[in-house]
C-alpha cells in the first residue's frame, strides 16, 4: 500500500503480494585473514608456539601457547574462522612474541584477529 515502509536486509521481495523464487543471497565482508598465506601462517605459528613454550611462566601464558597451537592446527585444516578465534584467544603476548622473533605473517594475522589493524 502507498505509504508503507519496509526496512529489510537480504530480501528478494518485499511488500504486499510480493513473491520471490529460486533466490540466493551471498554476503561477503572479507575476512580478517584476507591477504594472509595460510600455509606460511601454519609454519610461522609452529615457530611461534616453540618460542612461546620456552618463555611461558604463568597460566595465562600457557593458555596463550595452547591457543597458538590450536590456531596452528586450524591453519593446517584451512579453517579461517577457527584460526581467527584461536589467535584472538592467544592475545597480545602472542603478538608481541611474534613481532620479537620476526614471524611477520603470524604477527599480522594475530594483529588482525585482535582487531588492531
OpenMM code with the backbone's topology and positions (N, CA, C; nanometers):
from openmm import Vec3, app, unit

residues = "UNK UNK UNK UNK UNK UNK UNK UNK UNK UNK UNK UNK UNK UNK UNK UNK UNK UNK UNK UNK UNK UNK UNK UNK UNK UNK UNK UNK UNK UNK UNK UNK UNK UNK UNK UNK UNK UNK UNK UNK UNK UNK UNK UNK UNK UNK UNK UNK UNK UNK UNK UNK UNK UNK UNK UNK UNK UNK UNK UNK UNK UNK UNK UNK UNK UNK UNK UNK UNK UNK UNK UNK UNK UNK UNK UNK UNK UNK UNK UNK UNK UNK UNK UNK UNK UNK UNK UNK UNK UNK UNK UNK UNK UNK UNK UNK UNK UNK UNK UNK UNK UNK UNK UNK UNK UNK UNK UNK UNK UNK UNK UNK UNK UNK UNK UNK UNK".split()
positions = [
    Vec3(0.0836, -0.1176, 0.0000),
    Vec3(0.0000, 0.0000, 0.0000),
    Vec3(0.0885, 0.1245, 0.0000),
    Vec3(0.0379, 0.2284, -0.0523),
    Vec3(0.1128, 0.3533, -0.0545),
    Vec3(0.1394, 0.3979, 0.0879),
    Vec3(0.2602, 0.4424, 0.1107),
    Vec3(0.2951, 0.4914, 0.2433),
    Vec3(0.3547, 0.3855, 0.3344),
    Vec3(0.3484, 0.2570, 0.2932),
    Vec3(0.4108, 0.1532, 0.3747),
    Vec3(0.5619, 0.1708, 0.3687),
    Vec3(0.6255, 0.1403, 0.4799),
    Vec3(0.7707, 0.1474, 0.4860),
    Vec3(0.8234, 0.0094, 0.5193),
    Vec3(0.9211, -0.0348, 0.4437),
    Vec3(0.9817, -0.1647, 0.4671),
    Vec3(1.1322, -0.1447, 0.4850),
    Vec3(1.1806, -0.1883, 0.5977),
    Vec3(1.3247, -0.1861, 0.6225),
    Vec3(1.3681, -0.3308, 0.6306),
    Vec3(1.4543, -0.3677, 0.5411),
    Vec3(1.4908, -0.5086, 0.5339),
    Vec3(1.6343, -0.5250, 0.4888),
    Vec3(1.6775, -0.6438, 0.5011),
    Vec3(1.8107, -0.6811, 0.4556),
    Vec3(1.7980, -0.8177, 0.3914),
    Vec3(1.8617, -0.8375, 0.2784),
    Vec3(1.8558, -0.9650, 0.2085),
    Vec3(1.7134, -1.0064, 0.1755),
    Vec3(1.6415, -0.9198, 0.1135),
    Vec3(1.5043, -0.9516, 0.0767),
    Vec3(1.4934, -0.9662, -0.0742),
    Vec3(1.4355, -1.0756, -0.1171),
    Vec3(1.4146, -1.0962, -0.2593),
    Vec3(1.2885, -1.0281, -0.3073),
    Vec3(1.1937, -1.0116, -0.2176),
    Vec3(1.0685, -0.9447, -0.2494),
    Vec3(1.0125, -0.8873, -0.1203),
    Vec3(0.9584, -0.7673, -0.1278),
    Vec3(0.9067, -0.7008, -0.0082),
    Vec3(0.7750, -0.6336, -0.0435),
    Vec3(0.6808, -0.6460, 0.0463),
    Vec3(0.5552, -0.5739, 0.0286),
    Vec3(0.4403, -0.6664, -0.0051),
    Vec3(0.3223, -0.6095, -0.0053),
    Vec3(0.2023, -0.6878, -0.0327),
    Vec3(0.2091, -0.7565, -0.1693),
    Vec3(0.1722, -0.8827, -0.1701),
    Vec3(0.1659, -0.9650, -0.2908),
    Vec3(0.3015, -0.9854, -0.3594),
    Vec3(0.4099, -0.9621, -0.2877),
    Vec3(0.5431, -0.9845, -0.3455),
    Vec3(0.5769, -1.1318, -0.3403),
    Vec3(0.6532, -1.1759, -0.4371),
    Vec3(0.7000, -1.3140, -0.4368),
    Vec3(0.8441, -1.3170, -0.4877),
    Vec3(0.9136, -1.4218, -0.4488),
    Vec3(1.0489, -1.4440, -0.4981),
    Vec3(1.0695, -1.5937, -0.5077),
    Vec3(1.1374, -1.6355, -0.6106),
    Vec3(1.1620, -1.7778, -0.6319),
    Vec3(1.3087, -1.7989, -0.6674),
    Vec3(1.3633, -1.9123, -0.6233),
    Vec3(1.4996, -1.9517, -0.6587),
    Vec3(1.5990, -1.8384, -0.6321),
    Vec3(1.5963, -1.7868, -0.5123),
    Vec3(1.6789, -1.6732, -0.4754),
    Vec3(1.7949, -1.7183, -0.3871),
    Vec3(1.9114, -1.6680, -0.4164),
    Vec3(2.0297, -1.6963, -0.3365),
    Vec3(2.0926, -1.5647, -0.2952),
    Vec3(2.1296, -1.5551, -0.1682),
    Vec3(2.1984, -1.4373, -0.1185),
    Vec3(2.3383, -1.4773, -0.0744),
    Vec3(2.4339, -1.4024, -0.1184),
    Vec3(2.5719, -1.4268, -0.0777),
    Vec3(2.6270, -1.2954, -0.0250),
    Vec3(2.6715, -1.2975, 0.0996),
    Vec3(2.7308, -1.1785, 0.1583),
    Vec3(2.8775, -1.2057, 0.1824),
    Vec3(2.9561, -1.1062, 0.1564),
    Vec3(3.0982, -1.1185, 0.1841),
    Vec3(3.1467, -0.9881, 0.2432),
    Vec3(3.1963, -0.9967, 0.3637),
    Vec3(3.2503, -0.8793, 0.4292),
    Vec3(3.4017, -0.8879, 0.4364),
    Vec3(3.4601, -0.9799, 0.3615),
    Vec3(3.6027, -1.0018, 0.3716),
    Vec3(3.6292, -1.0868, 0.4950),
    Vec3(3.7515, -1.1174, 0.5151),
    Vec3(3.7882, -1.1978, 0.6296),
    Vec3(3.9054, -1.1305, 0.6981),
    Vec3(3.9161, -1.1470, 0.8274),
    Vec3(4.0319, -1.0891, 0.8952),
    Vec3(4.1644, -1.1427, 0.8405),
    Vec3(4.1612, -1.2583, 0.7766),
    Vec3(4.2843, -1.3187, 0.7246),
    Vec3(4.3076, -1.2892, 0.5775),
    Vec3(4.2301, -1.1985, 0.5224),
    Vec3(4.2448, -1.1643, 0.3814),
    Vec3(4.3881, -1.1188, 0.3547),
    Vec3(4.4492, -1.1778, 0.2524),
    Vec3(4.5851, -1.1429, 0.2159),
    Vec3(4.6923, -1.2211, 0.2913),
    Vec3(4.6520, -1.3126, 0.3778),
    Vec3(4.7470, -1.3929, 0.4567),
    Vec3(4.7614, -1.5299, 0.3909),
    Vec3(4.8845, -1.5713, 0.3656),
    Vec3(4.9104, -1.7049, 0.3114),
    Vec3(4.8978, -1.8051, 0.4258),
    Vec3(4.7977, -1.8917, 0.4184),
    Vec3(4.7665, -1.9837, 0.5278),
    Vec3(4.8769, -2.0870, 0.5491),
    Vec3(4.9402, -2.1321, 0.4434),
    Vec3(5.0498, -2.2289, 0.4587),
    Vec3(5.1676, -2.1673, 0.5341),
    Vec3(5.2018, -2.0456, 0.4970),
    Vec3(5.3088, -1.9744, 0.5677),
    Vec3(5.2680, -1.9475, 0.7114),
    Vec3(5.1419, -1.9117, 0.7309),
    Vec3(5.0913, -1.8871, 0.8658),
    Vec3(5.1065, -2.0108, 0.9533),
    Vec3(5.0705, -2.1268, 0.9006),
    Vec3(5.0807, -2.2512, 0.9787),
    Vec3(5.2248, -2.2749, 1.0228),
    Vec3(5.3195, -2.2564, 0.9330),
    Vec3(5.4609, -2.2763, 0.9664),
    Vec3(5.5080, -2.1745, 1.0698),
    Vec3(5.4686, -2.0503, 1.0527),
    Vec3(5.5105, -1.9477, 1.1474),
    Vec3(5.4443, -1.9654, 1.2842),
    Vec3(5.3232, -2.0162, 1.2868),
    Vec3(5.2586, -2.0445, 1.4161),
    Vec3(5.3323, -2.1563, 1.4892),
    Vec3(5.3860, -2.2521, 1.4147),
    Vec3(5.4662, -2.3583, 1.4760),
    Vec3(5.5893, -2.2984, 1.5436),
    Vec3(5.6566, -2.2082, 1.4728),
    Vec3(5.7745, -2.1417, 1.5280),
    Vec3(5.7380, -2.0542, 1.6486),
    Vec3(5.6268, -1.9844, 1.6377),
    Vec3(5.5799, -1.9011, 1.7476),
    Vec3(5.5473, -1.9850, 1.8698),
    Vec3(5.4807, -2.0963, 1.8482),
    Vec3(5.4456, -2.1868, 1.9589),
    Vec3(5.5722, -2.2326, 2.0310),
    Vec3(5.6742, -2.2680, 1.9554),
    Vec3(5.8001, -2.3127, 2.0162),
    Vec3(5.8631, -2.2016, 2.1004),
    Vec3(5.8673, -2.0820, 2.0455),
    Vec3(5.9260, -1.9689, 2.1178),
    Vec3(5.8470, -1.9375, 2.2441),
    Vec3(5.7160, -1.9370, 2.2326),
    Vec3(5.6324, -1.9060, 2.3482),
    Vec3(5.6435, -2.0154, 2.4543),
    Vec3(5.6513, -2.1405, 2.4099),
    Vec3(5.6621, -2.2527, 2.5045),
    Vec3(5.7863, -2.2391, 2.5909),
    Vec3(5.8950, -2.1928, 2.5312),
    Vec3(6.0193, -2.1827, 2.6074),
    Vec3(6.0187, -2.0641, 2.7040),
    Vec3(5.9273, -1.9685, 2.6829),
    Vec3(5.9210, -1.8493, 2.7681),
    Vec3(5.8047, -1.8498, 2.8668),
    Vec3(5.7057, -1.9339, 2.8447),
    Vec3(5.5848, -1.9315, 2.9279),
    Vec3(5.6176, -1.9576, 3.0742),
    Vec3(5.5562, -1.8749, 3.1620),
    Vec3(5.5827, -1.8863, 3.3046),
    Vec3(5.4572, -1.8926, 3.3902),
    Vec3(5.3459, -1.8488, 3.3385),
    Vec3(5.2249, -1.8492, 3.4204),
    Vec3(5.1074, -1.9068, 3.3409),
    Vec3(4.9966, -1.9234, 3.4087),
    Vec3(4.8788, -1.9866, 3.3478),
    Vec3(4.8339, -1.9143, 3.2223),
    Vec3(4.8269, -1.7827, 3.2268),
    Vec3(4.7830, -1.7069, 3.1094),
    Vec3(4.8746, -1.7312, 2.9901),
    Vec3(5.0034, -1.7385, 3.0140),
    Vec3(5.0972, -1.7610, 2.9052),
    Vec3(5.0858, -1.9031, 2.8506),
    Vec3(5.0673, -2.0013, 2.9380),
    Vec3(5.0488, -2.1383, 2.8900),
    Vec3(4.9179, -2.1511, 2.8114),
    Vec3(4.8159, -2.0779, 2.8510),
    Vec3(4.6902, -2.0777, 2.7754),
    Vec3(4.7100, -2.0130, 2.6382),
    Vec3(4.7925, -1.9101, 2.6324),
    Vec3(4.8227, -1.8464, 2.5039),
    Vec3(4.8981, -1.9427, 2.4126),
    Vec3(4.9910, -2.0207, 2.4694),
    Vec3(5.0632, -2.1216, 2.3912),
    Vec3(4.9636, -2.2235, 2.3345),
    Vec3(4.8704, -2.2674, 2.4183),
    Vec3(4.7693, -2.3636, 2.3732),
    Vec3(4.6835, -2.3041, 2.2610),
    Vec3(4.6495, -2.1770, 2.2726),
    Vec3(4.5687, -2.1113, 2.1693),
    Vec3(4.6459, -2.1018, 2.0372),
    Vec3(4.7745, -2.0718, 2.0448),
    Vec3(4.8572, -2.0663, 1.9236),
    Vec3(4.8667, -2.2053, 1.8613),
    Vec3(4.8813, -2.3064, 1.9452),
    Vec3(4.8862, -2.4441, 1.8960),
    Vec3(4.7562, -2.4808, 1.8251),
    Vec3(4.6439, -2.4421, 1.8845),
    Vec3(4.5135, -2.4690, 1.8228),
    Vec3(4.4977, -2.3910, 1.6923),
    Vec3(4.5502, -2.2685, 1.6879),
    Vec3(4.5452, -2.1893, 1.5644),
    Vec3(4.6304, -2.2548, 1.4560),
    Vec3(4.7447, -2.3110, 1.4960),
    Vec3(4.8291, -2.3837, 1.4006),
    Vec3(4.7528, -2.5020, 1.3415),
    Vec3(4.6862, -2.5792, 1.4276),
    Vec3(4.6057, -2.6929, 1.3798),
    Vec3(4.4961, -2.6453, 1.2851),
    Vec3(4.4303, -2.5348, 1.3205),
    Vec3(4.3241, -2.4807, 1.2351),
    Vec3(4.3804, -2.4341, 1.1013),
    Vec3(4.5003, -2.3779, 1.1026),
    Vec3(4.5636, -2.3336, 0.9771),
    Vec3(4.5939, -2.4524, 0.8879),
    Vec3(4.6371, -2.5618, 0.9475),
    Vec3(4.6638, -2.6831, 0.8685),
    Vec3(4.5364, -2.7352, 0.8035),
    Vec3(4.4219, -2.7114, 0.8685),
    Vec3(4.2913, -2.7533, 0.8153),
    Vec3(4.2291, -2.6442, 0.7287),
    Vec3(4.2959, -2.5290, 0.7221),
    Vec3(4.2474, -2.4134, 0.6457),
    Vec3(4.1108, -2.3652, 0.6957),
    Vec3(4.0913, -2.3689, 0.8263),
    Vec3(3.9669, -2.3274, 0.8910),
    Vec3(3.9823, -2.1836, 0.9405),
    Vec3(3.9504, -2.0898, 0.8527),
    Vec3(3.9717, -1.9483, 0.8815),
    Vec3(3.9054, -1.8983, 1.0075),
    Vec3(3.7802, -1.9371, 1.0308),
    Vec3(3.7090, -1.8905, 1.1497),
    Vec3(3.7773, -1.9393, 1.2769),
    Vec3(3.8217, -2.0640, 1.2773),
    Vec3(3.8889, -2.1184, 1.3955),
    Vec3(4.0247, -2.0521, 1.4151),
    Vec3(4.0956, -2.0246, 1.3060),
    Vec3(4.2251, -1.9569, 1.3171),
    Vec3(4.2061, -1.8229, 1.3879),
    Vec3(4.1110, -1.7452, 1.3407),
    Vec3(4.0869, -1.6123, 1.3974),
    Vec3(4.0477, -1.6227, 1.5445),
    Vec3(3.9576, -1.7151, 1.5773),
    Vec3(3.9132, -1.7293, 1.7164),
    Vec3(4.0293, -1.7673, 1.8076),
    Vec3(4.1130, -1.8590, 1.7635),
    Vec3(4.2253, -1.9037, 1.8465),
    Vec3(4.3323, -1.7959, 1.8579),
    Vec3(4.3588, -1.7240, 1.7508),
    Vec3(4.4570, -1.6165, 1.7587),
    Vec3(4.4085, -1.5029, 1.8474),
    Vec3(4.2803, -1.4783, 1.8439),
    Vec3(4.2235, -1.3770, 1.9339),
    Vec3(4.2431, -1.4210, 2.0785),
    Vec3(4.2204, -1.5491, 2.1059),
    Vec3(4.2389, -1.6030, 2.2408),
    Vec3(4.3852, -1.5997, 2.2828),
    Vec3(4.4764, -1.6096, 2.1873),
    Vec3(4.6196, -1.6078, 2.2188),
    Vec3(4.6620, -1.4732, 2.2763),
    Vec3(4.5989, -1.3671, 2.2294),
    Vec3(4.6187, -1.2366, 2.2899),
    Vec3(4.7448, -1.1616, 2.2536),
    Vec3(4.7667, -1.0555, 2.3294),
    Vec3(4.8735, -0.9609, 2.2976),
    Vec3(5.0129, -1.0183, 2.3205),
    Vec3(5.0297, -1.1101, 2.4166),
    Vec3(5.1622, -1.1688, 2.4374),
    Vec3(5.2053, -1.2451, 2.3118),
    Vec3(5.1127, -1.3145, 2.2477),
    Vec3(5.1438, -1.3853, 2.1237),
    Vec3(5.1858, -1.2861, 2.0153),
    Vec3(5.1155, -1.1742, 2.0066),
    Vec3(5.1506, -1.0719, 1.9081),
    Vec3(5.2894, -1.0160, 1.9362),
    Vec3(5.3160, -0.9834, 2.0621),
    Vec3(5.4462, -0.9283, 2.0995),
    Vec3(5.5595, -1.0275, 2.0698),
    Vec3(5.5366, -1.1536, 2.1017),
    Vec3(5.6387, -1.2561, 2.0778),
    Vec3(5.6603, -1.2770, 1.9280),
    Vec3(5.5516, -1.2812, 1.8515),
    Vec3(5.5625, -1.2982, 1.7061),
    Vec3(5.6426, -1.1843, 1.6447),
    Vec3(5.6175, -1.0635, 1.6913),
    Vec3(5.6907, -0.9468, 1.6422),
    Vec3(5.8379, -0.9572, 1.6808),
    Vec3(5.8628, -0.9969, 1.8051),
    Vec3(6.0001, -1.0062, 1.8561),
    Vec3(6.0832, -1.1096, 1.7803),
    Vec3(6.0234, -1.2250, 1.7473),
    Vec3(6.1015, -1.3307, 1.6812),
    Vec3(6.0982, -1.3199, 1.5285),
    Vec3(6.0239, -1.2245, 1.4759),
    Vec3(6.0264, -1.1973, 1.3327),
    Vec3(5.9388, -1.2846, 1.2457),
    Vec3(5.8344, -1.3432, 1.3021),
    Vec3(5.7391, -1.4191, 1.2191),
    Vec3(5.6274, -1.3223, 1.1779),
    Vec3(5.6540, -1.2496, 1.0722),
    Vec3(5.5692, -1.1365, 1.0339),
    Vec3(5.4293, -1.1768, 0.9883),
    Vec3(5.4166, -1.2909, 0.9227),
    Vec3(5.2839, -1.3350, 0.8782),
    Vec3(5.1976, -1.3689, 1.0003),
    Vec3(5.2557, -1.4387, 1.0958),
    Vec3(5.1826, -1.4711, 1.2191),
    Vec3(5.1488, -1.3440, 1.2955),
    Vec3(5.2439, -1.2518, 1.3049),
    Vec3(5.2184, -1.1255, 1.3750),
    Vec3(5.1030, -1.0496, 1.3096),
    Vec3(5.1022, -1.0453, 1.1775),
    Vec3(4.9944, -0.9755, 1.1068),
    Vec3(4.8596, -1.0428, 1.1295),
    Vec3(4.8576, -1.1764, 1.1265),
    Vec3(4.7323, -1.2491, 1.1487),
    Vec3(4.6801, -1.2249, 1.2898),
    Vec3(4.7683, -1.2263, 1.3881),
    Vec3(4.7272, -1.2015, 1.5270),
    Vec3(4.6773, -1.0588, 1.5405),
    Vec3(4.7482, -0.9656, 1.4800),
    Vec3(4.7083, -0.8249, 1.4822),
    Vec3(4.5664, -0.8088, 1.4267),
    Vec3(4.5407, -0.8735, 1.3154),
    Vec3(4.4074, -0.8658, 1.2542),
    Vec3(4.3025, -0.9334, 1.3426),
    Vec3(4.3375, -1.0490, 1.4002),
    Vec3(4.2428, -1.1200, 1.4852),
    Vec3(4.2064, -1.0400, 1.6098),
    Vec3(4.3041, -0.9654, 1.6602),
    Vec3(4.2803, -0.8817, 1.7779),
    Vec3(4.2126, -0.7498, 1.7440),
    Vec3(4.1942, -0.7253, 1.6136),
    Vec3(4.1288, -0.6017, 1.5699),
    Vec3(4.2190, -0.4795, 1.5816),
    Vec3(4.3490, -0.5017, 1.5745),
    Vec3(4.4443, -0.3921, 1.5884),
    Vec3(4.4821, -0.3287, 1.4548),
    Vec3(4.4317, -0.3847, 1.3471),
    Vec3(4.4660, -0.3226, 1.2196),
    Vec3(4.4397, -0.4057, 1.1007),
] * unit.nanometer
topology = app.Topology()
chain = topology.addChain("A")
for resn in residues:
    res = topology.addResidue(resn, chain)
    for name in ("N", "CA", "C"):
        topology.addAtom(name, app.Element.getBySymbol(name[0]), res)
